[in-house]
Amino acid sequence: MQPQFAVDKTSQKFKKIVEAVDAKLKGIKVDDSTARIALRAIHDVLKEKGFRYVMNLLLAEGINTGKVDCNMYTAIYITIGKEKGWPINAM
């Protein structure tokens, strides 16, 4: 089981990512016609925060270190979209 401080640290870092995405979008309502803009905002924020590709880390570790793999990138995009109430799904 993860210590509570590690969970709190991950939650705080994730919240900062979501806030940075919000700031990039500047109040744009995300729907099917603006989805590309929203996904680009997530991409830009992750790049600005130094996220980079590595294989096989846990999602919490990836959020804390900025080292994520393809599955974690997908989870981050989906989670941000769900957090914001966007019409986003993984298919």
C-alpha positions in Angstrom: 0.0 0.0 0.0 1.3 3.5 -0.9 2.0 5.9 1.9 -0.6 8.7 2.1 2.0 11.4 1.4 2.8 9.7 -2.0 -0.9 9.7 -2.9 -1.2 13.3 -1.8 1.9 14.4 -3.8 0.5 12.6 -6.9 -2.9 14.3 -6.5 -1.3 17.7 -6.1 0.9 17.2 -9.2 -2.1 16.0 -11.3 -4.2 18.9 -10.1 -1.5 21.3 -11.3 -1.5 19.6 -14.7 -5.3 20.0 -15.0 -5.0 23.7 -13.9 -2.3 24.3 -16.6 -4.5 22.7 -19.2 -7.4 25.0 -18.1 -5.2 28.0 -18.4 -4.2 27.0 -22.0 -7.8 26.5 -23.0 -8.8 29.9 -21.6 -12.5 29.0 -21.1 -13.0 27.2 -24.5 -15.9 24.8 -24.2 -14.6 21.3 -25.2 -16.9 19.4 -27.5 -16.4 17.4 -30.7 -15.5 20.5 -32.7 -12.8 21.7 -30.2 -11.5 18.3 -29.2 -8.3 18.7 -31.2 -7.5 22.0 -29.4 -8.1 20.3 -26.0 -5.8 17.4 -26.8 -3.2 19.7 -28.0 -3.4 21.7 -24.8 -2.8 18.5 -22.8 0.1 17.6 -25.1 1.7 21.1 -24.7 1.3 21.1 -20.9 2.9 17.6 -20.5 5.8 18.7 -22.8 6.3 22.0 -20.9 6.4 20.1 -17.6 9.1 17.8 -19.0 7.2 14.6 -19.4 9.0 12.1 -21.5 8.6 8.5 -22.7 9.9 5.5 -20.7 8.5 2.0 -20.4 6.7 0.3 -17.5 6.4 2.7 -14.6 3.4 3.0 -12.3 1.0 5.8 -13.2 1.6 7.6 -9.9 5.4 7.3 -10.4 5.0 8.6 -13.9 3.0 11.7 -12.8 5.6 12.4 -10.0 8.6 11.9 -12.2 7.3 13.0 -15.6 8.4 9.6 -17.1 5.4 7.9 -18.7 4.8 5.2 -21.3 2.1 5.1 -24.0 -0.5 3.5 -21.7 0.1 6.2 -19.0 -0.1 9.0 -21.6 -3.5 7.6 -22.6 -4.6 7.3 -18.9 -3.6 10.9 -18.3 -5.4 12.3 -21.4 -8.6 10.3 -20.5 -8.4 11.2 -16.8 -8.0 14.9 -17.6 -10.9 14.7 -20.0 -13.2 12.9 -17.5 -12.2 15.3 -14.7 -13.2 18.2 -17.0 -16.5 16.5 -18.1 -15.3 16.4 -21.8 -16.8 13.8 -24.2 -13.7 11.6 -24.2 -13.3 7.8 -24.4 -10.5 5.4 -25.1 -11.4 3.0 -27.9 
